[in-house]
């Protein structure tokens, strides 16, 4: 690589920041779960990785890229990442296929610059992870929840919010909880809100309290775009309530789905702000959390009806499980729990609450037993594992990050038995994972149509039809369908990509539209000639006239 470019980059960085053109370093950053590199025409390449340690260096790198944008020898583009753990959507790979791409690694920007314990407002840099924020809150005894996701403790909070991620804690919509952004447009111009510019006080707190600012809402342009880089973000954190219980409604029969949907809607409408989002998971999805793949992790085929029957005989698993949480005072939780119980008594189901006497006594019983006795009893070992997973799921609902949901990515990873649970890292461990994440109308008949669509389509490509509905509001449902495959198997990788392409193509005709796209879908699915994307392109031309930032990311040029 040209030493001239190296010296230019190093000249604008602090001593602790790192520039690397080393092949092994680049290969480590390009590790992924998606398998794009199995297809020659989809391979992503990096020229270098620049790891920043100071936020002001973001502008320095943008200015440098713009300065040399027309130089044939020195021109480069930037692709920023936070933790780089965007598993299933692109990991840390760039969206574009160009050659002169420098990955701008922001994972070392981990300052928590402001926290208001009264208002629950926290201001973070791009590299702050769920675990780091959790440790900050715990060490300072701040009674607030981390906006956790199933991606795990090592994943960045800021980038998930910008990608419009969501969770199951009270502030379900993570970008909705963002109150203030500071950053830089691709042309190097700094961004702060009009309120922040007008505020002449020393503290400048009011900007952090009001999401919409003054004038046009420009902060939305940083979300799912390639128009700028966020250097810090302020979020509202949900406060821990005096009491909490998780509820698990188990439906034995598959045909109860249609009867359950209006009941879920009733709960969300009636107890908005008290009940968080509600997950609805099918039997196969639940088995992936508690059971081993009966075909072996490397087998490229779906579970048969016989396989499922065998697994459910060993560990009874309902056809559908409704999972939600209640937050409030002891009296509120008790009253809402009673109401939810009454609501779901309208259909045949089993209702379990995390604060029930049965769960409490079972945990005490297991904790009382010697470890040797548990190890030598298959039944007790299974019960212990299920209770541990149950407790980890409850922790997620309380805003405590863990890796319980990551086990899903290992369903077809042939090395999964040799990997410690607390060290799961899907890209590093060679897991194959893509996500199909469409919005589905909150109508019982449309949700049933979607279920049939997934169950008919995925097995055609030997992909397990795991189904989760996340009911974000009473009128908004997202489904996350994990395309889990053996990344080391070329045919399995091809089938996985064909499967998600088919799901998207047929799903759009049925009104199932993804709310989020992986870096490959962003290239072929978005129509650059449509009114919407032509408008986006006009913004791109204005804010990034040299096209130096995140080329091809949500911008089909």
C-alpha positions in Angstrom: 0.0 0.0 0.0 1.2 3.5 -0.8 3.2 4.9 2.2 2.0 8.3 1.2 -1.5 7.5 2.1 -0.4 5.8 5.3 1.5 8.9 6.4 -1.4 11.1 5.4 -3.8 9.2 7.6 -1.4 8.9 10.5 -0.8 12.7 10.3 -4.4 13.4 11.3 -4.7 10.8 14.0 -3.6 10.8 17.7 -0.8 8.6 18.8 -3.0 5.8 20.2 -5.1 5.4 17.0 -4.1 2.6 14.7 -3.8 2.3 10.9 -3.5 -1.2 9.6 -3.1 -2.6 6.0 -2.1 -6.0 7.3 -4.0 -8.9 5.6 -4.6 -10.8 8.8 -6.1 -7.7 10.5 -8.3 -7.1 7.5 -9.4 -10.7 7.4 -10.4 -10.6 11.1 -12.6 -7.6 10.5 -14.3 -9.1 7.5 -15.4 -12.3 9.3 -19.1 -12.7 9.0 -22.1 -15.0 9.4 -23.7 -14.2 6.1 -21.5 -16.1 3.6 -21.4 -13.4 0.9 -17.8 -14.3 0.3 -18.9 -17.7 -1.0 -20.1 -15.9 -4.1 -17.3 -14.2 -6.1 -19.5 -11.3 -7.3 -20.6 -10.5 -3.7 -17.1 -10.5 -2.1 -16.3 -7.5 0.0 -12.8 -6.1 0.2 -11.0 -3.7 2.6 -8.0 -1.6 1.8 -7.3 -0.8 5.5 -8.7 -0.6 9.0 -8.4 2.6 11.0 -9.2 2.3 14.7 -9.9 5.7 16.2 -9.5 6.6 19.9 -10.7 10.2 19.8 -14.1 11.4 18.6 -12.6 14.4 16.8 -10.7 12.1 14.5 -14.0 11.3 12.8 -14.0 14.7 11.2 -10.3 14.5 10.4 -10.8 11.3 8.4 -13.9 12.7 6.6 -12.0 15.8 5.7 -9.0 13.7 4.4 -11.3 11.5 2.3 -13.0 14.5 0.8 -9.7 16.3 0.1 -8.3 13.4 -1.9 -11.6 12.2 -3.5 -10.5 13.1 -7.0 -6.9 11.8 -6.7 -6.6 8.5 -8.6 -3.8 7.3 -6.4 -5.0 8.4 -2.9 -8.8 8.4 -3.2 -10.6 6.2 -0.6 -14.0 5.8 1.0 -14.9 5.3 4.6 -17.2 2.7 6.2 -17.8 3.3 9.9 -18.7 0.5 12.3 -19.3 0.5 16.1 -18.7 -3.0 17.5 -19.0 -4.6 14.0 -21.3 -7.3 15.4 -24.2 -6.7 13.0 -24.6 -10.4 12.7 -27.0 -11.6 10.0 -27.2 -8.2 8.3 -23.6 -7.8 7.2 -21.4 -8.1 10.4 -18.6 -5.6 9.9 -18.5 -5.9 6.1 -18.9 -2.8 4.0 -22.1 -2.5 1.9 -20.3 -1.6 -1.3 -18.1 -3.7 -3.5 -15.5 -1.1 -4.3 -11.8 -1.6 -3.7 -10.5 1.5 -1.9 -12.6 1.1 1.3 -11.2 1.9 4.7 -13.1 0.5 7.6 -13.5 3.1 10.3 -13.5 1.2 13.6 -15.2 3.3 16.3 -15.2 0.5 18.9 -12.6 2.3 21.1 -14.8 5.3 21.5 -16.3 4.2 24.7 -16.9 7.4 26.7 -20.1 7.8 28.7 -19.9 11.6 28.8 -23.1 12.5 30.7 -25.6 10.8 32.9 -28.5 12.4 34.7 -29.6 10.1 37.5 -32.8 12.1 38.0 -34.0 12.0 34.4 -32.4 8.8 33.3 -30.6 10.4 30.3 -27.3 8.9 29.2 -24.9 10.2 26.5 -22.6 7.7 24.9 -20.0 7.3 22.1 -20.3 4.8 19.3 -18.3 2.0 20.9 -20.2 1.7 24.2 -21.6 -1.8 24.5 -24.5 -3.2 26.4 -22.1 -4.7 28.9 -20.2 -1.5 29.4 -23.3 0.5 30.1 -24.6 -2.2 32.4 -21.4 -2.1 34.4 -21.5 1.7 34.6 -25.1 1.7 35.9 -24.4 -1.1 38.4 -21.1 0.4 39.7 -22.8 3.7 40.3 -26.0 2.1 41.6 -28.2 3.8 39.0 -31.6 2.0 38.9 -32.0 2.0 35.2 -32.2 -0.7 32.4 -29.9 -1.1 29.5 -31.7 -1.2 26.1 -30.7 -4.8 25.6 -31.0 -6.9 22.5 -30.6 -10.6 21.8 -27.3 -9.8 20.0 -25.5 -9.9 23.4 -23.4 -7.9 25.8 -20.5 -7.1 23.4 -22.7 -5.3 20.9 -22.8 -1.5 20.6 -25.9 0.4 21.7 -25.6 3.4 19.4 -25.5 1.5 16.1 -28.4 -0.7 17.1 -30.5 2.4 17.7 -29.4 3.9 14.4 -30.5 0.7 12.7 -33.9 1.0 14.4 -33.4 -2.0 16.5 -35.8 -2.9 19.3 -36.0 -5.0 22.5 -38.4 -6.3 25.0 -37.7 -3.8 27.8 -40.2 -0.9 28.4 -38.6 1.4 25.8 -39.1 -1.1 23.0 -38.2 1.2 20.1 -34.5 2.0 20.6 -34.3 4.8 18.1 -37.5 6.2 19.6 -35.6 6.5 22.9 -32.9 8.6 21.2 -33.3 12.2 22.3 -30.2 13.9 20.9 -27.5 13.3 18.3 -24.2 15.0 17.6 -22.0 14.0 14.7 -20.7 15.0 11.3 -22.2 14.9 7.8 -20.2 13.1 5.2 -18.9 16.5 3.8 -17.2 17.1 7.2 -19.8 19.6 8.5 -20.5 19.2 12.2 -24.0 18.5 13.3 -25.8 19.6 16.4 -29.5 20.4 16.9 -30.9 23.9 16.5 -31.9 23.8 20.2 -28.3 23.1 21.2 -27.1 25.9 19.0 -29.5 28.4 20.6 -28.9 27.2 24.2 -26.5 29.7 25.9 -26.4 27.9 29.2 -23.3 26.0 30.4 -25.1 22.7 31.0 -27.0 22.5 27.7 -29.4 19.9 29.1 -32.6 20.8 27.4 -31.5 19.5 24.1 -31.0 16.1 25.7 -34.6 16.1 26.9 -36.6 16.8 23.7 -36.2 14.4 20.8 -37.7 16.6 18.0 -35.6 19.7 18.4 -36.5 22.8 16.4 -37.2 23.1 12.7 -36.9 20.1 10.3 -36.1 16.9 12.1 -32.6 16.2 10.7 -31.5 13.6 13.2 -33.6 10.9 11.4 -31.2 11.3 8.5 -28.5 9.6 10.5 -30.7 6.5 10.8 -30.4 3.7 8.2 -28.4 5.9 5.9 -25.0 6.8 4.6 -25.2 10.6 5.1 -23.2 11.1 8.2 -21.4 9.6 11.3 -22.8 10.0 14.8 -20.1 10.8 17.4 -22.4 10.8 20.4 -26.0 10.0 21.3 -28.3 10.7 24.2 -30.9 8.1 25.1 -33.7 7.8 27.6 -33.3 4.8 29.9 -36.2 3.0 31.4 -36.1 3.0 35.2 -36.2 -0.2 37.2 -39.7 -0.5 38.7 -40.3 -1.7 42.3 -41.8 -4.9 41.0 -41.7 -7.1 37.9 -43.0 -10.4 36.5 -42.5 -12.1 33.2 -45.5 -14.1 31.8 -45.4 -17.2 29.6 -48.7 -18.2 28.0 -48.4 -21.7 26.5 -50.8 -22.8 23.7 -50.9 -26.5 23.2 -52.6 -26.4 19.8 -51.4 -24.6 16.7 -54.9 -23.5 15.7 -55.2 -21.3 18.8 -53.0 -18.7 17.1 -56.0 -16.9 15.6 -57.7 -16.7 19.0 -54.6 -15.5 20.8 -53.8 -12.6 18.5 -56.7 -10.4 19.6 -55.9 -11.1 23.2 -52.3 -10.0 22.7 -53.7 -6.8 21.1 -56.0 -6.2 24.0 -53.2 -6.5 26.5 -50.9 -4.1 24.6 -53.7 -1.6 24.1 -54.9 -1.7 27.7 -51.5 -1.8 29.5 -49.3 0.3 27.3 -46.3 1.5 29.3 -46.9 -1.3 31.9 -46.4 -4.3 29.6 -43.4 -4.1 27.3 -43.4 -5.7 23.8 -44.8 -9.2 23.6 -43.0 -12.1 21.8 -45.0 -14.9 20.2 -42.7 -17.9 19.4 -43.6 -21.2 17.7 -42.6 -24.6 18.8 -39.6 -25.0 16.5 -38.2 -21.7 17.6 -38.6 -22.6 21.3 -36.9 -26.0 20.8 -33.9 -24.2 19.3 -33.4 -22.6 22.7 -33.7 -25.7 24.9 -32.9 -28.7 22.7 -30.0 -30.0 20.6 -30.5 -30.3 16.9 -31.7 -34.0 16.5 -30.1 -34.2 13.1 -26.7 -33.1 14.3 -25.5 -29.5 14.0 -24.0 -29.9 10.5 -27.0 -31.7 8.9 -28.5 -29.7 6.1 -32.2 -30.6 6.6 -35.1 -29.6 8.7 -36.6 -31.4 11.7 -39.3 -33.9 10.7 -42.6 -34.2 12.6 -41.1 -37.3 14.2 -38.1 -35.4 15.3 -40.3 -32.7 17.0 -42.4 -35.4 18.7 -39.3 -37.1 20.1 -38.0 -33.8 21.4 -41.3 -32.7 22.9 -41.7 -36.1 24.6 -38.3 -35.5 26.4 -39.2 -31.8 27.1 -42.8 -30.8 26.7 -42.9 -27.7 24.4 -46.1 -26.0 23.4 -47.0 -25.1 19.8 -47.0 -21.4 20.6 -45.6 -19.5 23.6 -46.5 -15.9 24.4 -43.8 -14.1 26.3 -44.1 -10.6 27.9 -43.3 -8.6 31.0 -45.2 -6.4 33.5 -43.4 -3.5 35.2 -44.7 -1.3 38.0 -45.4 -1.1 41.7 -46.3 -4.3 43.6 -50.0 -3.4 43.5 -49.9 -2.5 39.8 -48.1 -5.7 38.9 -50.4 -7.8 41.0 -53.5 -6.2 39.4 -52.2 -6.4 35.8 -51.1 -10.0 36.3 -54.6 -10.9 37.4 -56.2 -9.1 34.4 -53.8 -10.8 32.0 -54.6 -14.1 33.6 -58.3 -13.4 33.1 -57.9 -12.3 29.5 -56.1 -15.5 28.5 -58.5 -17.8 30.4 -60.7 -17.2 27.4 -58.7 -19.8 25.5 -57.2 -23.2 26.5 -53.7 -22.4 27.7 -51.2 -22.7 30.5 -50.1 -19.5 32.2 -46.8 -19.2 34.0 -45.4 -16.2 35.9 -41.8 -15.7 36.8 -42.7 -14.6 40.4 -45.0 -17.6 41.0 -44.5 -19.8 44.0 -43.9 -22.9 41.8 -40.9 -21.3 40.0 -39.5 -19.9 43.3 -39.7 -23.2 45.1 -38.2 -25.1 42.1 -35.2 -22.8 42.0 -34.7 -23.2 45.8 -34.9 -27.0 45.4 -32.3 -27.1 42.6 -30.0 -24.7 44.5 -30.2 -27.0 47.5 -29.1 -30.1 45.7 -25.4 -31.1 45.5 -23.8 -30.5 42.0 -22.7 -34.2 41.7 -26.3 -35.3 42.1 -27.5 -33.0 39.3 -24.6 -34.0 37.0 -25.6 -37.6 37.3 -29.3 -37.1 36.7 -30.4 -36.4 33.1 -33.8 -35.1 34.3 -32.3 -32.8 37.0 -29.6 -31.6 34.5 -32.3 -30.7 32.0 -34.4 -28.9 34.6 -31.3 -27.0 35.7 -30.5 -25.9 32.2 -34.1 -24.8 31.5 -34.3 -22.8 34.8 -31.0 -21.1 33.9 -32.3 -20.2 30.4 -35.5 -19.0 32.1 -33.6 -16.8 34.5 -31.4 -15.4 31.7 -34.6 -14.5 29.7 -35.9 -12.7 32.7 -32.7 -10.8 33.0 -33.0 -9.6 29.4 -36.5 -8.2 30.3 -34.9 -6.3 33.2 -32.2 -4.8 31.0 -29.3 -7.0 32.0 -27.4 -8.2 28.9 -26.5 -11.8 28.4 -25.9 -14.3 25.6 -28.9 -16.5 26.0 -30.4 -15.7 22.6 -27.1 -16.3 20.7 -27.5 -20.0 21.0 -29.8 -19.9 18.1 -27.0 -19.0 15.7 -25.3 -22.3 16.6 -28.1 -24.6 15.6 -26.1 -25.8 12.6 -22.6 -25.0 13.7 -20.7 -28.3 13.8 -18.2 -27.0 16.3 -20.8 -25.7 18.8 -20.2 -28.4 21.4 -16.6 -27.2 21.8 -17.6 -23.5 22.4 -18.2 -22.2 25.9 -21.6 -20.6 26.4 -20.1 -17.4 27.8 -17.7 -17.0 24.8 -20.3 -17.2 22.0 -19.4 -15.0 19.0 -21.2 -16.1 15.9 -18.9 -14.5 13.3 -15.7 -15.6 15.0 -17.1 -19.1 15.5 -18.1 -19.6 11.9 -21.9 -19.6 12.3 -24.1 -19.1 9.3 -26.9 -16.6 9.9 -29.1 -14.3 7.8 -32.3 -12.5 9.0 -35.6 -12.0 7.2 -37.3 -9.3 9.2 -40.6 -8.2 7.7 -43.4 -6.2 9.1 -46.7 -8.1 9.4 -50.2 -6.5 9.8 -51.5 -7.2 13.3 -54.4 -9.2 12.0 -55.0 -12.8 12.9 -55.6 -13.9 9.3 -52.5 -12.2 8.0 -50.3 -13.6 10.8 -51.6 -17.1 9.9 -50.9 -16.4 6.2 -47.4 -15.5 7.2 -46.9 -18.6 9.3 -48.1 -20.8 6.4 -45.8 -18.9 4.0 -42.7 -19.4 6.2 -43.5 -23.1 6.9 -44.0 -23.8 3.2 -41.0 -21.8 1.9 -38.1 -22.4 4.2 -38.1 -26.2 4.1 -37.8 -26.0 0.3 -34.3 -24.8 0.9 -33.6 -27.0 3.9 -33.9 -24.1 6.2 -35.6 -24.6 9.6 -38.8 -22.4 9.8 -38.2 -20.8 13.1 -40.9 -18.2 13.7 -41.0 -15.3 16.2 -43.5 -12.4 16.2 -42.6 -9.4 18.2 -45.7 -7.3 18.9 -44.1 -3.8 19.2 -47.5 -2.0 19.6 -51.1 -3.2 19.3 -51.0 -2.4 15.6 -47.4 -3.2 14.7 -45.8 -6.6 14.4 -42.3 -7.5 13.2 -41.3 -11.1 12.6 -37.7 -12.2 12.8 -37.0 -15.3 10.8 -33.4 -16.6 11.3 -31.9 -18.3 8.3 -29.5 -20.6 10.1 -27.1 -22.7 8.1 -23.7 -24.4 8.1 -21.4 -21.7 6.8 -18.7 -24.3 5.9 -21.2 -26.1 3.5 -21.2 -24.3 0.1 -24.6 -25.9 -0.9 -26.1 -24.9 2.5 -24.9 -21.3 2.0 -26.3 -21.2 -1.5 -29.6 -22.5 -0.3 -29.7 -19.9 2.6 -29.2 -17.0 0.2 -31.8 -18.4 -2.2 -34.2 -18.9 0.7 -34.1 -15.3 1.9 -34.3 -14.0 -1.7 -37.5 -16.1 -2.2 -39.0 -15.0 1.1 -38.5 -11.4 0.2 -39.7 -11.7 -3.4 -42.9 -13.6 -2.5 -43.4 -11.8 0.8 -43.6 -8.4 -0.8 -46.5 -9.6 -3.0 -48.3 -10.6 0.2 -47.6 -7.3 2.0 -44.8 -8.5 4.2 -42.2 -5.8 3.9 -38.8 -5.9 5.7 -38.1 -3.0 8.1 -34.4 -3.7 7.8 -32.2 -5.1 5.0 -28.8 -6.8 4.9 -26.0 -5.2 2.9 -26.7 -7.5 -0.1 -30.5 -6.8 -0.2 -29.7 -3.1 -0.1 -28.0 -3.5 -3.5 -30.6 -5.5 -5.5 -33.9 -4.7 -3.8 -34.1 -0.9 -3.7 -35.1 0.9 -6.8 -32.9 3.9 -7.4 -35.4 5.4 -9.8 -38.3 5.4 -7.3 -39.4 8.8 -5.9 -38.2 7.9 -2.4 -34.7 6.8 -3.4 -34.3 9.7 -5.8 -35.0 12.0 -2.9 -32.4 10.1 -0.8 -29.9 10.5 -3.6 -30.5 14.2 -3.7 -29.7 14.4 0.0 -26.6 12.3 -0.6 -25.4 14.6 -3.4 -25.8 17.5 -1.0 -24.3 16.0 2.1 -21.7 13.8 0.5 -20.9 15.3 -2.9 -17.8 13.1 -3.3 -19.5 9.9 -2.3 -16.9 9.0 0.3 -19.1 7.6 3.1 -20.6 4.1 3.3 -21.0 3.7 -0.4 -24.2 1.7 -1.3 -25.5 1.6 2.2 -29.3 2.3 2.0 -28.5 4.3 -1.2 -29.0 2.3 -4.5 -26.9 4.4 -6.8 
